[in-house]
Amino acid sequence: FAAWGATAYPVPLSWGATFDPVLVRRMAAAIGRDMRAVGVHQGLAPVLDVVRDARWGRVEETIGEDPYLVGTIGTAYVQGLEETGVAATLKHFVGYSASRAGRNLAPSSVGPRERADVLLPPFEMAVREGGARSVMHAYTDLDGIPAAADEELLTGLLRDTWGFDGTVVADYFGIAFLKTLHGIAGDWADAAGAALRAGVDVELPTVKTFGAPLVEAVTDGRVPETLIDRALRRVLTQKAALGLLDPDWNPLPPALDGADLDDPDALRGSIDLDGPGNRELARTLAEEAVVLLSNDGTLPLAGPRRIALLGPNADEPTAVLGCYSFPQHIGVHHPDSPVGIDLPTLRDTLAAEFPDTEFTTARGTGIDDGDLSGISEAVRAARDADVAVAVLGDRAGLFGRGTSGEGCDVESLTLPGTQQQLLDALLDTGTPVVTVLLAGRPYALGRAATESAAIVQAFFPGEEGTHAIAGILAGRLNPSGRLPVSVPRTPGAQPTTYLGPRLAHANDVSNIDPTPAFPFGHGLTYTTFHWTNLTVDSQEASTDGAFTLALTIRNTGQRPGTEIVQLYLHDPVASVVQPLQRLIGYTRLDLDPGQARRLHVTVPADLASFTGRDGQRITEP
């Protein structure tokens, strides 16, 4: 909820890292209650785009690179928002994340099978199972057809096939883009008519084409009036369901009724949008989302006498925030206004975890300024310390103002600026280096991927994120996050995804090895788990049947921990090329030391279905 003083939860990529749809639904309900408290009835969320190229700036806003993970987490978010009476808006329908070279708004080169089997399933799940009441079209075009003018997509598939009966809204300026960017409309009226025919009901953020140009087009017969009637009926139906047309409806919520709306200072703080319950939720999400990528035994830290806390994000309050948080999205334009929420830095929270430890802080270099002058100071601090904690990553922003966020696309997945040089210099000191990443996308870490004493990955973990990271470094918390996107081994082997078929993986016919340094679903803990006694009750099932299996999972370590059990499908022989594996199920198991659980799994056979050569979904023998 991008309002001043509202809780800044972890970004959606962190939701994916939790593998916890129940918790995400609770968060969405809290967001919905806060929105209703100030009179908001529609939320432009969640983003259900599946990551296809991590160079894309909006990776931080996605849930991950797997359609099942995106679909289940995204649907839980929709359910949480909708249960509070706020209409969820699915975005961006469809293909936005598959743009060429990861460039924002670039054309998407996606075949019908990739669209059907990778990009569309999260939207279908959120419509059929989530009950979403709104959909936002994408900016992009697929094979020359802009989504805003795609009748087969917005009406044929969405409404006629899936049964969606809500409103379709424009992504901002998307209808005007039919003229200015896509060139399929000669004027604003043509753009309005094309969008209405396709099934767009509401123009956002302001009325440009759906105003006077549309009146003119209807008057001269270019646009049938029945299209306006159709869109209007949908909008009024939704407003009636929300109570906005009731005779006694008051546009102000009770807490603001009678307030002076022209005096922002009088309104500020009149409603608590960041109460203790919200912050507890934000902290739990952050704790579940932090991923331990590697560890040679240095973590958890055993009360070191001297810690060198280094890097551009070590003492930066906003390093935990994504580009659509209020401080990064709006607050940057009002630097004299207070941030509105408490944002402790990692230095603050680590000092609280280790009150008897001596800390030395050095920035080393900026996020992307290329300044090498501070590296020598950071190296000296590392040499004098028992352990060096290098806190690197991104600065969220929009349209080039950040290194991650909308319009902040990158050419390669090298750490921004000269952060890699800083990291390499710290590794050369011989002091154990714990690499901590506060970022919006995965980055290739060069030699640090194997030479760091430990690597902790946090995807913009929100206002409570540094508490979570400090707790994991100190051992107060046992990490349980898993990667929702692969971490690349090299910065230029893009686009790549774990969903690739055989030829997309390392092979003898290309000298480029796209094998990730850390794969989708990876994550370590401070304990150990043993999986045993796998039994499969049936070797065969009909296409409308199911397979059942069971296994025992035991915590064989000395600490309580959470195992995330992941189930993957392999289809070695199919009539259409298939990915080597794809996720079809997961669950979280909390186990005490020595505790075991018997896990029973039912796998519907139609999870093996895919789009066949004739374009229809099939399940093969």
Residue pairs with C-beta under 8 A, 6 or more apart in sequence:
1 7
1 31
1 34
1 35
1 40
1 43
1 273
2 324
2 325
2 326
2 329
2 330
3 34
3 38
3 273
3 326
4 268
4 326
4 330
4 331
4 337
4 340
5 268
5 269
5 272
5 273
5 274
5 326
5 340
5 341
6 34
6 273
6 274
6 326
6 340
6 341
7 30
7 31
7 34
7 273
7 274
7 278
7 279
7 281
7 282
7 341
7 462
7 463
8 282
8 320
8 321
8 325
8 326
8 327
8 341
8 343
8 462
8 463
9 27
9 31
9 281
9 282
9 285
9 462
9 463
10 282
10 285
10 286
10 289
10 459
10 460
10 461
10 462
10 465
11 60
11 61
11 322
11 324
11 440
11 459
11 460
11 461
11 462
12 46
12 47
12 60
12 61
12 62
12 63
12 73
13 59
13 60
13 61
13 62
13 63
13 64
13 440
13 441
13 459
13 460
13 484
13 485
14 285
14 286
14 289
14 458
14 459
14 460
14 461
14 462
14 481
15 24
15 27
15 63
15 73
15 77
15 285
15 289
16 62
16 63
16 64
16 69
16 70
16 73
16 484
16 485
17 64
17 288
17 289
17 290
17 291
17 459
17 481
17 482
17 483
17 484
17 523
18 24
18 73
18 285
18 288
18 289
18 481
19 69
19 73
19 482
19 564
19 566
19 586
19 588
20 288
20 588
21 72
21 73
21 75
21 76
22 76
23 281
23 284
23 285
23 288
24 73
24 76
24 77
24 80
24 285
25 76
25 77
25 79
25 80
26 80
26 281
27 77
27 80
27 281
27 282
27 285
28 76
28 77
28 78
28 79
28 80
28 81
29 80
29 81
29 83
29 84
30 80
30 277
30 278
30 281
31 43
31 80
31 81
32 43
32 80
32 81
32 82
32 83
32 84
32 85
32 86
33 84
34 273
34 278
35 41
35 43
35 84
35 86
36 84
36 85
36 86
36 253
37 253
37 255
37 271
37 273
38 253
38 255
38 256
38 271
38 273
39 251
39 252
39 253
39 256
40 86
41 85
41 86
41 87
41 242
41 244
42 86
42 87
42 89
42 134
43 81
43 86
43 87
43 88
43 89
44 89
44 91
44 136
44 169
45 77
45 81
45 88
45 89
45 91
46 63
46 74
46 77
46 78
46 88
46 90
46 91
46 126
47 58
47 61
47 62
47 63
47 74
47 91
47 92
48 63
48 70
48 71
48 74
48 90
48 91
48 122
48 123
48 126
49 58
49 61
49 62
49 70
49 91
49 92
49 96
49 97
49 119
50 62
50 64
50 65
50 66
50 67
50 70
50 97
50 118
50 119
50 122
51 59
51 62
51 64
51 65
51 97
51 485
51 497
52 65
52 97
52 98
52 118
52 495
52 497
53 97
53 98
53 99
53 101
53 102
53 494
53 495
54 102
54 413
54 441
54 442
54 485
54 488
54 494
54 495
55 101
55 102
55 409
55 410
55 411
55 412
55 413
55 441
55 494
55 495
56 97
56 99
56 102
56 103
56 104
56 409
57 102
57 104
57 404
57 405
57 406
57 407
57 408
57 409
57 410
57 440
58 96
58 97
58 104
58 405
58 406
59 404
59 440
59 441
59 485
60 322
60 323
60 394
60 396
60 404
60 405
60 440
60 441
60 459
60 460
61 322
61 323
61 324
61 406
62 70
62 97
63 69
63 70
63 73
63 74
63 122
63 484
64 70
64 73
64 484
64 485
64 520
65 484
65 485
65 486
65 497
65 498
65 499
65 520
66 484
66 498
66 499
66 520
66 582
66 583
67 117
67 118
67 119
67 121
67 122
68 121
68 582
68 583
68 584
68 585
69 484
69 583
69 586
70 122
71 121
71 122
71 124
71 125
71 126
72 125
74 90
74 122
74 125
74 126
74 130
75 122
75 125
75 126
75 129
75 130
76 130
77 88
78 88
78 90
78 126
78 130
78 131
78 132
79 129
79 130
79 131
81 87
81 88
82 88
82 130
82 131
82 132
82 133
85 242
87 132
87 133
87 134
87 166
87 167
87 238
87 242
88 126
88 130
88 132
88 133
88 134
89 132
89 134
89 135
89 136
89 169
90 123
90 126
90 127
90 132
90 134
90 135
90 136
91 135
91 136
91 138
91 171
92 136
92 137
92 138
92 139
92 140
92 147
92 171
93 123
93 135
93 136
93 137
93 138
93 147
93 153
93 154
93 158
94 115
94 119
94 120
94 123
94 138
94 142
94 147
94 153
95 108
95 110
95 115
95 119
95 138
95 140
95 142
95 147
96 108
96 138
96 139
96 140
97 119
98 108
98 109
98 110
98 114
98 119
98 140
99 105
99 106
99 107
99 108
99 140
100 106
100 107
100 108
100 109
101 409
102 409
102 410
102 494
102 495
103 409
104 406
104 407
104 409
105 139
105 140
105 181
106 140
107 140
107 141
108 140
108 141
108 142
109 143
110 119
110 142
110 143
112 611
112 615
113 576
113 610
113 611
115 142
116 611
116 615
116 617
117 610
117 611
118 499
120 157
123 135
124 162
126 132
127 135
127 158
127 162
127 163
127 164
128 162
128 163
132 164
132 166
133 166
133 167
133 238
133 241
134 166
134 167
134 168
134 169
134 238
135 154
135 158
135 164
135 166
135 167
135 168
135 169
136 168
136 169
136 170
136 171
136 204
137 147
137 148
137 150
137 154
137 168
137 169
137 170
137 171
137 174
137 198
137 200
138 147
138 148
138 171
138 174
139 146
139 147
139 148
139 171
139 174
139 177
139 181
140 146
140 147
141 147
141 182
142 150
145 153
146 177
146 178
146 182
146 184
147 153
147 154
147 174
148 170
148 171
148 174
148 175
148 177
148 178
148 194
148 195
148 198
148 200
149 178
149 182
149 184
149 185
149 194
149 195
149 197
149 198
150 198
151 197
151 198
151 199
153 198
154 168
154 198
154 199
154 200
155 198
155 199
158 164
158 168
158 199
159 165
159 199
165 234
166 234
166 238
167 201
167 202
167 234
167 235
167 238
168 199
168 200
168 201
168 202
169 200
169 201
169 202
169 203
169 204
170 195
170 200
170 202
170 203
170 204
171 204
172 204
172 205
173 205
173 208
174 195
174 204
175 191
175 192
175 195
175 200
175 203
175 208
175 209
175 210
176 188
176 191
176 208
176 209
178 184
178 185
178 190
178 191
178 194
178 195
179 185
179 186
179 187
179 188
179 190
179 191
184 194
185 191
185 193
185 194
187 213
188 208
188 209
188 213
189 209
189 213
189 214
189 216
189 217
189 222
189 223
190 217
190 222
191 209
191 213
192 203
192 209
192 210
192 213
192 214
192 217
192 223
193 214
193 217
193 222
193 223
193 227
195 203
195 209
196 214
196 223
196 227
196 228
196 230
196 231
197 227
200 231
201 231
201 234
201 235
202 231
202 235
203 209
203 210
214 223
214 228
217 223
218 224
218 225
218 228
236 245
239 245
243 249
250 257
252 258
252 259
253 271
255 270
255 271
256 267
256 270
256 271
259 266
259 267
259 270
260 266
260 267
261 267
274 340
274 341
274 463
279 463
279 464
282 462
282 463
282 464
283 464
283 467
283 468
285 461
285 462
285 464
286 458
286 461
286 462
286 464
286 465
286 467
286 468
286 469
287 468
287 471
287 472
287 477
287 480
288 480
288 481
288 562
289 458
289 459
289 461
289 468
289 481
290 456
290 457
290 458
290 461
290 465
290 468
290 469
290 472
290 479
290 481
291 456
291 457
291 458
291 479
291 481
291 482
291 483
291 522
291 523
292 299
292 454
292 455
292 456
292 457
292 472
292 479
292 481
292 523
292 524
292 525
293 455
293 456
293 457
293 483
293 487
293 518
293 522
293 523
293 524
294 449
294 450
294 452
294 454
294 455
294 518
294 524
295 453
295 454
295 455
295 524
296 453
296 454
298 387
298 432
298 434
298 453
298 454
299 434
299 453
299 454
299 456
299 472
299 473
299 475
299 526
300 472
300 473
300 474
300 475
300 526
301 307
301 354
301 387
301 434
301 473
301 474
301 475
302 475
303 354
303 356
303 357
304 354
304 357
304 385
304 386
304 387
305 357
305 358
305 386
306 357
306 358
306 359
306 360
306 384
306 385
306 386
307 350
307 354
307 357
307 358
307 359
307 360
307 385
307 386
307 387
307 388
307 389
308 359
308 360
308 361
308 362
308 378
308 381
308 382
308 384
308 385
308 387
308 388
308 389
308 431
309 315
309 346
309 347
309 350
309 359
309 360
309 361
309 362
309 389
309 391
310 361
310 362
310 363
310 364
310 378
310 381
310 382
310 388
310 389
310 390
310 391
310 422
310 426
311 363
311 364
311 365
311 378
311 390
311 391
311 392
311 419
311 422
311 436
312 363
312 364
312 365
312 366
312 367
312 391
312 392
312 419
313 319
313 346
313 367
313 391
313 392
313 393
313 436
313 438
314 345
314 346
314 347
314 361
314 363
314 389
314 391
315 345
315 346
315 347
315 361
315 363
316 345
317 339
317 343
317 344
317 345
318 327
318 328
318 339
318 343
318 395
318 396
319 345
319 346
319 391
319 393
319 395
319 438
320 343
320 438
320 458
320 460
320 461
320 462
320 463
320 465
320 466
321 327
321 328
321 343
321 396
321 460
321 462
321 463
322 328
322 396
322 404
322 405
322 440
322 460
323 329
323 396
323 397
323 398
323 402
323 404
323 405
323 406
323 408
323 440
324 405
324 406
325 396
325 462
326 340
327 339
327 340
327 341
327 343
328 396
328 397
328 402
328 405
329 398
331 337
331 339
331 340
332 397
332 401
341 463
342 463
343 463
344 466
344 467
345 466
346 389
346 391
346 436
346 438
346 466
346 469
346 470
347 359
347 361
348 466
349 466
349 467
349 469
349 470
349 471
350 359
350 389
350 466
350 470
350 473
350 474
351 357
351 359
352 470
353 470
353 471
353 473
353 474
353 476
354 474
360 381
360 384
360 385
361 381
362 374
362 377
362 378
362 380
362 381
363 374
363 378
364 374
364 375
364 377
364 378
364 390
364 422
364 426
365 371
365 372
365 374
365 375
365 417
365 418
365 419
365 421
365 422
366 417
367 393
367 394
367 395
367 403
367 416
367 417
367 419
368 395
368 403
368 416
368 417
369 417
370 417
370 418
371 417
371 418
372 418
372 421
375 418
375 421
375 422
375 425
378 422
378 425
378 426
379 425
379 426
379 428
379 429
381 388
382 388
382 426
382 429
382 431
382 433
383 429
383 430
383 431
385 431
386 431
386 432
387 431
387 432
387 433
387 434
387 453
388 426
388 429
388 431
388 432
388 433
388 434
389 433
389 434
389 436
389 473
390 422
390 423
390 426
390 433
390 434
390 435
390 436
391 436
391 438
392 415
392 419
392 422
392 423
392 435
392 436
392 437
392 438
392 439
393 415
393 419
393 437
393 438
393 439
393 440
393 443
394 402
394 403
394 404
394 416
394 438
394 439
394 440
394 441
394 460
395 402
395 403
395 404
395 416
396 402
396 404
396 405
396 440
396 460
397 403
397 404
397 405
397 408
398 405
398 406
398 407
398 408
399 406
399 407
399 408
400 407
400 408
401 408
402 408
403 410
403 416
403 417
403 440
404 439
404 440
404 441
404 460
405 440
410 416
410 441
412 491
412 492
412 494
413 441
413 442
413 443
413 444
413 488
413 491
413 492
413 494
414 420
414 443
414 444
414 491
415 423
415 443
415 444
415 445
420 445
420 446
420 448
423 433
423 435
423 445
423 446
423 448
424 446
424 447
424 448
426 433
427 433
427 447
427 448
427 451
427 452
432 453
433 448
433 451
433 452
433 453
434 452
434 453
434 454
434 455
434 456
434 473
435 445
435 448
435 452
435 454
435 455
435 456
436 455
436 456
436 458
436 469
436 473
437 443
437 455
437 456
437 457
437 458
438 458
438 460
438 461
438 465
439 457
439 458
439 459
439 460
440 459
440 460
441 459
441 485
442 457
442 483
442 485
442 486
442 487
442 488
443 487
443 488
443 491
444 487
444 488
444 489
444 490
444 491
444 517
445 452
445 455
445 487
445 517
448 455
449 455
449 487
449 489
449 517
449 518
456 469
456 472
456 473
456 479
457 481
457 483
457 487
458 465
458 468
458 469
459 484
461 468
461 469
468 477
471 477
472 478
472 479
475 526
478 525
478 526
478 527
478 559
478 560
478 561
478 562
479 523
479 524
479 525
479 526
480 523
480 525
480 561
480 562
480 564
480 588
481 523
482 521
482 522
482 523
482 564
482 566
483 518
483 519
483 520
483 521
483 522
483 523
484 520
485 520
486 496
486 497
486 498
486 516
486 518
486 519
486 520
487 516
487 517
487 518
487 522
488 494
488 496
488 514
488 516
488 517
489 513
489 514
489 515
489 516
489 517
490 513
493 512
493 513
493 514
496 504
496 514
496 516
497 504
497 520
498 516
498 519
498 520
498 521
498 579
498 581
499 579
499 582
500 514
500 579
500 580
501 577
501 578
501 579
501 580
502 577
502 580
503 509
504 514
505 514
505 515
505 580
506 513
506 514
506 515
520 583
521 564
521 566
521 583
523 564
525 557
525 561
525 562
525 563
526 557
526 559
526 561
527 555
527 556
527 557
527 558
527 559
527 560
527 561
527 593
528 555
528 556
528 557
529 553
529 554
529 555
529 556
529 557
529 561
529 563
529 591
530 553
530 554
530 556
531 551
531 552
531 553
532 551
532 552
532 554
533 550
533 551
533 552
534 549
534 550
534 551
535 549
535 550
535 551
536 547
536 548
536 549
537 547
537 548
537 549
537 550
538 547
538 548
541 547
541 605
542 605
543 605
543 606
543 619
544 605
544 606
545 604
545 605
546 602
546 603
546 604
546 605
547 602
547 603
547 605
548 600
548 601
548 602
548 603
549 600
549 601
549 603
550 598
550 599
550 600
550 601
551 598
551 599
551 601
552 596
552 597
552 598
552 599
553 563
553 565
553 589
553 591
553 596
553 597
553 599
554 591
554 594
554 595
554 596
554 597
555 561
555 563
555 591
555 592
555 593
555 594
555 595
555 596
556 594
557 593
558 593
559 593
560 590
560 591
560 592
560 593
561 590
561 591
562 588
562 589
562 590
562 591
563 588
563 589
563 591
564 586
564 587
564 588
564 589
565 586
565 587
565 588
565 589
565 599
566 583
566 585
566 586
567 583
567 584
567 585
567 586
567 601
567 603
568 581
568 582
568 583
568 584
569 581
569 582
569 583
569 584
569 607
569 608
570 580
570 581
571 578
571 608
571 610
574 610
574 620
575 612
575 613
575 620
576 610
576 611
576 612
576 613
578 610
584 603
584 607
585 601
585 603
585 607
587 599
589 597
589 599
591 597
605 619
606 619
608 619
608 620
609 617
609 618
609 619
610 617
610 618
611 617
611 618
612 618
612 620
